[in-house]
Amino acid sequence: MAATEGIVSNIDNKYEENNVSSKSSSDEKIKFKDPLLTGLDKESDDDGMESLDLEASAKSEEGSMSCSSSLIANFRLDDDYDGETRDLFIIVDDPEKHTSTLEAYVTFRITTKTSRPEFEGNEFSVRRRYNDFLWIRQRLEEKHPTHLVPPLPEKHSLKRMDRFSPEFLKVRQAALQKFLTRLADHPVLSFDTCFQIFLTAKAWEFQAHKKQGSGFLSRVSDSLHNMSASYMMKNRPPEFAAMHDYIMMLSDKLGVMDRIAQRVAKEQTDYMIELTEWGPCYTLWANSEDQLTGALLTMSKAVDECVKAVRDLIDDTDTRFAQPLKEYLLYAECIKTVLRRRDAIQNEYDMVVEELNKRKDEKENVKSSDQTYSIGAFLGKDPEDVKQQKHEKLGQQITDLIHQMETLNDKTVVANADLKADMERWHKHKQRDLRETFMCLADLQIAYYEKCLSVWESTIRTIQNKDHIQLPSTAAMNEHHDSALV
């Protein structure tokens, strides 16, 4: 437990060291307040959180030593607001399978309750499929490129499950609930008109809105432009350079943990298969050992119970530990994408500033230049007129570049402010979520080993009970004696 929490702490400490060194080496008079380290000195207050459990779990009263929640099994609203200040509540439930001629898919009911004046009512209920969630996320990214839009789970992230099975639908419902809760808590994204349409529009209205938006080629072009701009970035501010290094480090650490979790799950699955083959051996043995029948059947039953405990551990670990890790891996990729978009805006601004300086220098050179041998003079124009025309042309270009520079400067400032605010909020949630995820993993391990220990202790007591040791009867002993004499 201490080791798992130490990973996140080490990453944050490394990030702080990088940030301090980057600030000391910078000549810019920018006082950088690290948005990722906000809230580390105090525990996050969850008293004001409101729980949106997927369903009341009767298992919570059984052998677990702790009631810590995870990202998938239990839901908490992301911001530390009281219920009285919250004005948008969203519940995802009631998965329903639909079958058509070409495909089969699942829709979820989305119930929205709100007091916002932008909505035409207080309560709405619509049904949406997974592709609809992809659409709203894509639209939010297009309209708010410098905001951090929460990730969606991968379409087939649980390959070991049938996508129409109750277990898969429960996990998928929980992930979609988390996605919409985060959007509802965002101070900007939750007020987007597309998000309102997603929550309220009838099926035919929603399909009409889905046809709007940029095309695939446009999105690919923007993505390539952002990637190239990120590589070309020369003067990234130290705070965003430190942010980029931190996200890369966090992504690497989470990737290692995810790979280890997959190996452990495979080993546990192999162990469960071995136990499954081991249990029947005792049952078959009991058919040929009258004196040990009770003890052998008790052993077989104990192995079967251990198989069930291992299977539950594998399923719960995947749902409540592996999936949250994958979610934050996707979050890290989202942050990298937003950083590239911010870099593209700043890179465009830097290029305009560079071009503006060139035009200013060129304008100064024109004042003292001799246009006698210029192309215009060779064409019969007066050299002074040629100089005046060049001067006026450069002046107009400088005016246009200054206007463009001011516009891009405003976009850069807004992008920086958006990303800082979202990262501060994300970091606070990340600290809490990962802590709860690691605690959940520890609880699952403790419950598993306690279950197995209880099974084997009970098995020992049962075998030691003389009633289960079947002694040979008198008739059997006489029959054995007669056969020996013969």
MONORWO-V142547 format. One record per residue. N is the residue number from 1. RES is the residue in one letter. PSI is psi in degrees with one decimal (999 if undefined). Layout:
N_RES_PSI ; N_RES_PSI
This chain:
1_M_-46.5 ; 2_A_-34.8 ; 3_A_-39.3 ; 4_T_-43.5 ; 5_E_-27.5 ; 6_G_-25.9 ; 7_I_-49.5 ; 8_V_-39.5 ; 9_S_-41.9 ; 10_N_-39.4 ; 11_I_-45.0 ; 12_D_-40.0 ; 13_N_-41.3 ; 14_K_-39.8 ; 15_Y_-41.2 ; 16_E_-39.0 ; 17_E_-44.2 ; 18_N_-39.4 ; 19_N_-41.7 ; 20_V_-42.5 ; 21_S_-37.1 ; 22_S_-33.6 ; 23_K_-39.4 ; 24_S_-28.5 ; 25_S_-7.8 ; 26_S_139.0 ; 27_D_-4.6 ; 28_E_144.6 ; 29_K_59.9 ; 30_I_119.8 ; 31_K_108.4 ; 32_F_115.8 ; 33_K_114.1 ; 34_D_113.8 ; 35_P_-21.3 ; 36_L_-18.3 ; 37_L_2.6 ; 38_T_130.5 ; 39_G_0.6 ; 40_L_-25.5 ; 41_D_-4.0 ; 42_K_149.5 ; 43_E_143.6 ; 44_S_137.4 ; 45_D_112.7 ; 46_D_6.3 ; 47_D_-34.2 ; 48_G_1.1 ; 49_M_148.8 ; 50_E_127.2 ; 51_S_132.5 ; 52_L_72.8 ; 53_D_142.2 ; 54_L_-42.8 ; 55_E_155.9 ; 56_A_123.0 ; 57_S_118.5 ; 58_A_-15.7 ; 59_K_-14.5 ; 60_S_-19.2 ; 61_E_-2.2 ; 62_E_169.6 ; 63_G_-2.0 ; 64_S_141.4 ; 65_M_-15.1 ; 66_S_158.4 ; 67_C_31.3 ; 68_S_144.4 ; 69_S_160.7 ; 70_S_175.8 ; 71_L_-28.5 ; 72_I_-44.3 ; 73_A_-36.1 ; 74_N_152.8 ; 75_F_140.1 ; 76_R_141.9 ; 77_L_140.4 ; 78_D_-31.4 ; 79_D_152.2 ; 80_D_60.0 ; 81_Y_151.3 ; 82_D_157.6 ; 83_G_-27.1 ; 84_E_-28.7 ; 85_T_-11.1 ; 86_R_133.9 ; 87_D_10.7 ; 88_L_113.4 ; 89_F_133.3 ; 90_I_132.3 ; 91_I_131.3 ; 92_V_124.8 ; 93_D_-173.1 ; 94_D_64.1 ; 95_P_139.3 ; 96_E_129.7 ; 97_K_136.8 ; 98_H_138.6 ; 99_T_125.8 ; 100_S_-175.5 ; 101_T_-37.7 ; 102_L_-24.4 ; 103_E_165.6 ; 104_A_136.3 ; 105_Y_172.0 ; 106_V_136.9 ; 107_T_153.1 ; 108_F_143.6 ; 109_R_132.0 ; 110_I_114.0 ; 111_T_125.5 ; 112_T_131.2 ; 113_K_129.8 ; 114_T_157.5 ; 115_S_12.4 ; 116_R_138.9 ; 117_P_-18.6 ; 118_E_-24.5 ; 119_F_149.3 ; 120_E_5.2 ; 121_G_-175.2 ; 122_N_-19.0 ; 123_E_136.3 ; 124_F_150.6 ; 125_S_119.6 ; 126_V_168.6 ; 127_R_135.1 ; 128_R_146.8 ; 129_R_175.7 ; 130_Y_-40.3 ; 131_N_-28.3 ; 132_D_-36.4 ; 133_F_-38.7 ; 134_L_-38.8 ; 135_W_-47.1 ; 136_I_-35.0 ; 137_R_-42.6 ; 138_Q_-42.1 ; 139_R_-39.6 ; 140_L_-36.8 ; 141_E_-37.8 ; 142_E_-40.2 ; 143_K_-24.9 ; 144_H_69.6 ; 145_P_-21.2 ; 146_T_7.6 ; 147_H_153.5 ; 148_L_102.6 ; 149_V_126.9 ; 150_P_150.1 ; 151_P_157.9 ; 152_L_152.3 ; 153_P_152.4 ; 154_E_151.6 ; 155_K_-39.4 ; 156_H_62.0 ; 157_S_-20.6 ; 158_L_78.3 ; 159_K_-22.3 ; 160_R_-9.8 ; 161_M_148.5 ; 162_D_132.5 ; 163_R_-7.3 ; 164_F_3.6 ; 165_S_152.2 ; 166_P_-36.0 ; 167_E_-45.5 ; 168_F_-44.5 ; 169_L_-33.1 ; 170_K_-44.7 ; 171_V_-43.1 ; 172_R_-42.2 ; 173_Q_-41.7 ; 174_A_-41.4 ; 175_A_-40.5 ; 176_L_-35.1 ; 177_Q_-43.9 ; 178_K_-42.3 ; 179_F_-49.2 ; 180_L_-33.3 ; 181_T_-41.5 ; 182_R_-40.5 ; 183_L_-42.4 ; 184_A_-28.7 ; 185_D_-9.4 ; 186_H_131.4 ; 187_P_-13.8 ; 188_V_-51.7 ; 189_L_-32.4 ; 190_S_-16.8 ; 191_F_4.5 ; 192_D_141.1 ; 193_T_-34.6 ; 194_C_-37.2 ; 195_F_-39.1 ; 196_Q_-42.5 ; 197_I_-41.5 ; 198_F_-37.4 ; 199_L_-22.8 ; 200_T_-26.0 ; 201_A_143.6 ; 202_K_168.4 ; 203_A_-48.3 ; 204_W_-34.9 ; 205_E_-40.9 ; 206_F_-39.8 ; 207_Q_-35.6 ; 208_A_-40.5 ; 209_H_-32.6 ; 210_K_-23.8 ; 211_K_-14.0 ; 212_Q_161.7 ; 213_G_171.0 ; 214_S_158.2 ; 215_G_175.0 ; 216_F_-44.3 ; 217_L_-35.6 ; 218_S_-41.0 ; 219_R_-39.7 ; 220_V_-42.0 ; 221_S_-44.1 ; 222_D_-39.7 ; 223_S_-45.5 ; 224_L_-38.9 ; 225_H_-42.8 ; 226_N_-39.4 ; 227_M_-44.4 ; 228_S_-38.5 ; 229_A_-36.6 ; 230_S_-39.5 ; 231_Y_-30.3 ; 232_M_-10.0 ; 233_M_125.6 ; 234_K_-38.3 ; 235_N_54.3 ; 236_R_131.2 ; 237_P_146.6 ; 238_P_-34.9 ; 239_E_-37.8 ; 240_F_-27.0 ; 241_A_-42.9 ; 242_A_-37.9 ; 243_M_-43.1 ; 244_H_-44.3 ; 245_D_-39.7 ; 246_Y_-45.1 ; 247_I_-39.2 ; 248_M_-41.9 ; 249_M_-44.5 ; 250_L_-42.0 ; 251_S_-41.8 ; 252_D_-45.0 ; 253_K_-44.9 ; 254_L_-35.7 ; 255_G_-41.7 ; 256_V_-45.1 ; 257_M_-37.9 ; 258_D_-42.5 ; 259_R_-40.3 ; 260_I_-41.5 ; 261_A_-37.5 ; 262_Q_-39.2 ; 263_R_-42.5 ; 264_V_-41.8 ; 265_A_-39.4 ; 266_K_-42.7 ; 267_E_-38.9 ; 268_Q_-37.3 ; 269_T_-43.7 ; 270_D_-41.2 ; 271_Y_-40.8 ; 272_M_-38.6 ; 273_I_-41.4 ; 274_E_-43.1 ; 275_L_-39.1 ; 276_T_-35.9 ; 277_E_-21.1 ; 278_W_-39.9 ; 279_G_-49.2 ; 280_P_-22.4 ; 281_C_-40.5 ; 282_Y_-37.0 ; 283_T_-44.7 ; 284_L_-36.7 ; 285_W_-38.5 ; 286_A_-25.5 ; 287_N_-20.6 ; 288_S_4.7 ; 289_E_89.8 ; 290_D_-33.8 ; 291_Q_-20.8 ; 292_L_14.5 ; 293_T_-48.5 ; 294_G_-45.3 ; 295_A_-41.9 ; 296_L_-41.2 ; 297_L_-34.4 ; 298_T_-40.8 ; 299_M_-41.6 ; 300_S_-41.6 ; 301_K_-39.7 ; 302_A_-41.5 ; 303_V_-40.5 ; 304_D_-39.6 ; 305_E_-35.4 ; 306_C_-36.4 ; 307_V_-44.7 ; 308_K_-39.6 ; 309_A_-40.4 ; 310_V_-41.5 ; 311_R_-43.3 ; 312_D_-39.3 ; 313_L_-43.3 ; 314_I_-46.7 ; 315_D_-46.5 ; 316_D_-37.2 ; 317_T_-40.1 ; 318_D_-42.2 ; 319_T_-41.0 ; 320_R_-4.3 ; 321_F_-54.8 ; 322_A_-42.5 ; 323_Q_-44.7 ; 324_P_-36.2 ; 325_L_-45.0 ; 326_K_-36.4 ; 327_E_-42.9 ; 328_Y_-23.3 ; 329_L_-42.5 ; 330_L_-37.1 ; 331_Y_-42.0 ; 332_A_-40.1 ; 333_E_-37.2 ; 334_C_-41.4 ; 335_I_-40.7 ; 336_K_-39.4 ; 337_T_-43.5 ; 338_V_-38.5 ; 339_L_-39.1 ; 340_R_-37.6 ; 341_R_-41.0 ; 342_R_-42.1 ; 343_D_-37.4 ; 344_A_-40.1 ; 345_I_-45.0 ; 346_Q_-37.1 ; 347_N_-39.4 ; 348_E_-40.4 ; 349_Y_-45.5 ; 350_D_-38.6 ; 351_M_-38.4 ; 352_V_-41.2 ; 353_V_-41.5 ; 354_E_-43.3 ; 355_E_-36.4 ; 356_L_-42.0 ; 357_N_-37.2 ; 358_K_-43.8 ; 359_R_-36.5 ; 360_K_-43.7 ; 361_D_-40.3 ; 362_E_-36.5 ; 363_K_-39.1 ; 364_E_-37.8 ; 365_N_-32.5 ; 366_V_-34.2 ; 367_K_-39.1 ; 368_S_6.9 ; 369_S_158.6 ; 370_D_115.3 ; 371_Q_16.5 ; 372_T_-36.5 ; 373_Y_20.8 ; 374_S_167.3 ; 375_I_-39.8 ; 376_G_-39.2 ; 377_A_-39.3 ; 378_F_-26.4 ; 379_L_2.3 ; 380_G_4.3 ; 381_K_154.3 ; 382_D_131.8 ; 383_P_-36.2 ; 384_E_-37.2 ; 385_D_-38.8 ; 386_V_-43.8 ; 387_K_-42.5 ; 388_Q_-40.4 ; 389_Q_-42.7 ; 390_K_-39.4 ; 391_H_-44.2 ; 392_E_-38.7 ; 393_K_-45.0 ; 394_L_-36.8 ; 395_G_-41.6 ; 396_Q_-41.7 ; 397_Q_-39.8 ; 398_I_-41.4 ; 399_T_-44.6 ; 400_D_-41.2 ; 401_L_-36.4 ; 402_I_-42.7 ; 403_H_-42.3 ; 404_Q_-38.7 ; 405_M_-42.6 ; 406_E_-40.8 ; 407_T_-46.2 ; 408_L_-32.6 ; 409_N_-42.1 ; 410_D_-41.8 ; 411_K_-38.0 ; 412_T_-43.5 ; 413_V_-44.1 ; 414_V_-43.3 ; 415_A_-43.1 ; 416_N_-44.5 ; 417_A_-41.8 ; 418_D_-47.9 ; 419_L_-40.8 ; 420_K_-47.0 ; 421_A_-44.4 ; 422_D_-37.3 ; 423_M_-36.3 ; 424_E_-44.2 ; 425_R_-43.5 ; 426_W_-41.0 ; 427_H_-39.5 ; 428_K_-43.8 ; 429_H_-36.6 ; 430_K_-43.3 ; 431_Q_-44.6 ; 432_R_-44.7 ; 433_D_-45.4 ; 434_L_-36.8 ; 435_R_-44.7 ; 436_E_-34.9 ; 437_T_-43.4 ; 438_F_-39.1 ; 439_M_-38.5 ; 440_C_-42.8 ; 441_L_-43.3 ; 442_A_-41.6 ; 443_D_-42.5 ; 444_L_-41.8 ; 445_Q_-42.6 ; 446_I_-46.2 ; 447_A_-38.6 ; 448_Y_-49.7 ; 449_Y_-33.1 ; 450_E_-39.2 ; 451_K_-48.0 ; 452_C_-40.7 ; 453_L_-43.7 ; 454_S_-39.9 ; 455_V_-46.7 ; 456_W_-32.9 ; 457_E_-41.7 ; 458_S_-36.6 ; 459_T_-42.2 ; 460_I_-44.8 ; 461_R_-37.9 ; 462_T_-42.7 ; 463_I_-35.4 ; 464_Q_-16.9 ; 465_N_124.5 ; 466_K_-22.9 ; 467_D_-21.5 ; 468_H_-1.6 ; 469_I_102.3 ; 470_Q_111.8 ; 471_L_150.3 ; 472_P_141.3 ; 473_S_166.8 ; 474_T_-42.0 ; 475_A_-40.3 ; 476_A_-37.5 ; 477_M_-42.4 ; 478_N_-41.6 ; 479_E_-41.0 ; 480_H_-38.1 ; 481_H_-42.8 ; 482_D_-41.5 ; 483_S_-31.7 ; 484_A_-39.5 ; 485_L_-42.8 ; 486_V_999
